[in-house]
Amino acid sequence: ITEVTTRSLQFRDYVKSVLKGFGIELGTSEAPEDPLPEEEPVFNLGALVTVFNKNIKSVTESPKLGFDSTKVYEIEGLGDMETISDIETKEAVYSCLISFNSKWIDYVNDGEDKSCLELLKADGAAYRSAVNFPKVGQINETFDSLVLGEIRYNEEQYFTFVREQITILEDETSTKRSYSWIYRLEDVAGDLKIVDYTSFE
């Protein structure tokens, strides 16, 4: 069994346990009286959104959002990495990203709820950026759209393509911003944490 499969199973169990608390079971259904051939589990983004999202207006998945060989990326070797397609890993990575970005809105808008920091690697660039963000409690952000794309893996970390649209209200002026990030995540003591994020065109 490969390392990525082992980690995927750990993440899968964690996500399943959280969803089960909400009465949601992924890839399962009630067994009929006459057993039928077992169906392949189906990725359910809606279930993840129900549990892990509070503040993002739209969360979608785009198969077209991913590595483009005609573009240049800051991350070395991105094109040579394994493309992740298994449901277990996808659920774990997407859950972390949805939860962080939703909780970020509570953090930046009032400065009191700091639970988003728990999803960041403590010594990572993303953590340092968040704790030192100078406008916490001084602006109001509305998370309009989160689009989740391809996940790549280099045997140590996961790299996920994401597009975001956020409306920022500052000094009574509203500005719409669009961001394109590649989030880097890694396993820290059995939990996925965001290390940093790199922009791309």
C-alpha positions in Angstrom: 0.0 0.0 0.0 1.4 3.4 -1.0 2.0 6.3 1.4 -0.6 8.4 -0.4 -3.1 5.7 0.0 -2.4 5.3 3.7 -2.8 9.1 4.2 -5.9 9.1 2.1 -7.5 6.5 4.2 -6.7 8.5 7.4 -8.2 11.7 5.9 -11.2 9.7 4.6 -11.9 8.4 8.1 -11.7 11.8 9.6 -14.0 13.4 7.0 -16.5 10.5 7.4 -16.5 10.8 11.2 -17.3 14.6 10.9 -20.0 14.1 8.3 -21.5 11.2 10.2 -22.1 13.6 13.1 -24.4 15.5 10.8 -26.2 12.4 9.6 -24.3 12.3 6.3 -22.5 9.2 5.1 -20.4 9.5 1.9 -20.6 6.8 -0.7 -23.0 4.7 1.2 -26.8 4.0 1.2 -29.2 1.9 3.1 -28.8 -1.8 2.2 -31.9 -3.1 0.3 -33.5 -6.4 1.3 -32.1 -8.1 -1.7 -28.4 -7.2 -1.9 -27.3 -5.6 -5.2 -23.7 -5.3 -6.5 -21.9 -2.7 -4.5 -21.8 0.7 -6.2 -18.6 2.8 -6.6 -18.6 5.7 -4.1 -19.4 9.1 -5.7 -17.7 12.3 -4.8 -20.2 14.6 -3.0 -19.1 18.2 -2.9 -22.5 19.3 -1.6 -22.1 17.2 1.5 -18.7 18.8 2.2 -20.2 22.3 1.7 -23.1 21.5 4.1 -20.7 20.6 6.9 -17.6 22.8 6.3 -19.0 26.1 4.8 -20.9 28.9 6.5 -19.7 32.1 4.7 -19.0 31.3 1.1 -21.9 32.0 -1.3 -20.9 29.6 -4.0 -18.5 26.6 -3.8 -18.0 24.6 -7.1 -15.6 22.3 -8.7 -14.0 22.9 -12.1 -12.4 20.0 -14.0 -10.8 22.6 -16.3 -9.0 24.4 -13.5 -5.5 22.8 -13.3 -2.0 22.5 -14.7 -1.4 24.1 -18.1 1.8 23.1 -19.9 1.8 26.4 -21.8 2.2 28.4 -18.6 5.1 29.0 -16.3 4.5 28.4 -12.6 6.6 29.4 -9.6 6.3 25.9 -8.1 9.1 23.7 -9.5 8.2 20.3 -10.9 4.4 20.9 -10.8 3.9 19.3 -14.2 5.7 16.1 -13.1 3.6 15.6 -10.0 1.0 12.9 -9.6 -2.6 14.0 -10.3 -4.9 13.0 -7.5 -8.3 11.6 -8.5 -9.3 9.3 -5.6 -12.3 10.4 -3.6 -10.8 10.1 -0.2 -7.9 12.5 -0.8 -10.2 14.9 -2.6 -12.6 15.0 0.3 -9.8 15.7 2.7 -8.2 18.5 0.7 -11.4 20.2 -0.4 -12.8 20.0 3.2 -9.7 21.8 4.5 -9.8 24.5 1.9 -13.6 25.1 2.2 -13.4 25.3 6.0 -10.4 27.6 6.1 -11.8 30.1 3.6 -15.2 30.2 5.3 -13.6 30.7 8.7 -11.3 33.3 7.3 -14.3 35.6 6.8 -15.2 35.4 10.5 -11.6 36.1 11.4 -11.0 39.1 9.1 -14.4 40.7 9.7 -14.5 40.7 13.5 -11.0 39.5 14.6 -12.4 37.4 17.5 -12.9 34.0 15.8 -9.4 32.7 15.1 -10.3 29.1 14.4 -9.2 29.5 10.8 -5.6 29.5 12.1 -6.0 25.9 13.3 -6.1 24.9 9.6 -2.7 26.5 8.9 0.7 24.9 9.5 2.1 26.8 12.5 5.5 27.7 10.9 4.2 28.2 7.4 3.9 31.3 5.3 0.1 31.2 5.3 0.0 31.2 9.1 2.4 34.1 9.4 0.5 36.1 6.8 -2.8 35.5 8.6 -1.6 36.4 12.1 0.1 39.5 10.8 -2.7 40.6 8.5 -3.1 44.4 9.4 -6.7 44.9 8.5 -8.4 42.3 10.7 -11.5 43.9 12.2 -11.1 47.0 10.0 -12.6 45.8 6.7 -15.6 43.6 5.8 -15.2 40.8 3.3 -17.9 38.8 1.4 -16.7 35.5 -0.1 -18.6 35.4 -3.4 -17.2 32.3 -5.1 -14.7 29.5 -4.4 -13.8 27.3 -7.3 -11.8 24.1 -6.6 -9.7 22.4 -9.2 -7.0 19.9 -9.8 -4.9 18.4 -6.9 -1.3 17.4 -7.5 1.0 15.4 -5.1 4.8 15.2 -4.9 5.0 12.4 -2.3 5.1 15.0 0.5 2.6 17.8 -0.1 -0.6 18.5 -2.0 -1.0 21.4 -4.5 -4.5 22.5 -5.3 -5.7 25.0 -8.0 -8.3 27.4 -6.7 -10.0 30.6 -7.9 -11.7 33.0 -5.5 -13.9 36.0 -5.8 -14.2 38.3 -2.8 -15.9 41.6 -2.3 -14.1 43.9 0.2 -15.8 46.9 1.9 -13.3 49.4 3.3 -13.9 53.0 4.2 -17.4 52.7 2.6 -15.9 51.7 -0.7 -16.7 48.3 -2.1 -14.2 46.5 -4.3 -14.5 43.1 -6.0 -11.2 41.1 -6.2 -10.4 37.9 -8.1 -7.6 35.6 -7.0 -6.0 32.5 -8.5 -4.0 30.4 -6.1 -2.2 27.1 -5.8 -2.7 26.1 -2.2 0.0 23.9 -0.7 -1.1 21.5 2.0 0.7 18.8 4.0 -0.1 16.2 6.6 0.8 17.4 10.1 0.3 14.8 12.8 -2.6 13.2 10.8 -4.4 16.4 9.9 -4.1 18.3 6.6 -2.8 21.9 7.1 -2.3 24.7 4.6 1.4 25.7 4.3 1.1 28.5 1.8 -0.5 29.6 -1.4 1.1 30.8 -4.7 -0.6 33.0 -7.3 -0.8 31.9 -11.0 -2.1 33.5 -14.1 
